[in-house]
């Protein structure tokens, strides 16, 4: 009886997992479609208001605030509207602008800031991020180690190790966030 039941249970389990993956994939694709429609709607509204850009500047900034965190000048807004495919990259630009990326209106492209303009400078920036993360991790690890060796309760040791793990995960997330931002800036640089 168990020999027959085991393959049936495995088959049902596999079918359930495949069904869940298909539903998830379908939801992700429909979300992308909705996001594209929303972006087009905002683009059409901004393009309509751009007829008198100076007069409608504050309203355009409010509309764009749903897409980007970047503080755009009037010339940059005009560039995003007129440059093909640039409006599609507005959200990414908002994530990386300032520290790593800027708009070069003379060349009509995204460019890296002086801080990360060459391979060597990007390597140094990555080294700074990793060095800071590892240094902070070493400091936190030393503090938690001192806490653990001075505690006599087993529950407190587990609590201290758990909190150290939370700090470790937060540091890894922050380091990954900064490294990813730098990589996105590099990918964004150039013509849209």
Buried (B, 14 or more C-beta within 10 A) or exposed (E): EEEEEEEEEEEEEEEEEEEEEEEEEEEEEEEEEEEEEEBEEBBEBBEEBBEEBEEBBEEBBEBBEEBBEBEBEEEBBBBBBEBEEBBBBBBBBBBBBBBBBBBEEEEEBBBBBEEBEEEEBBEEBBEEBEEBBEEBBEEBEEEBEEBBEEEEEEEEBEBBEEEBEEBBEEBEEBBEEBBEBBBBBBEBBEEB
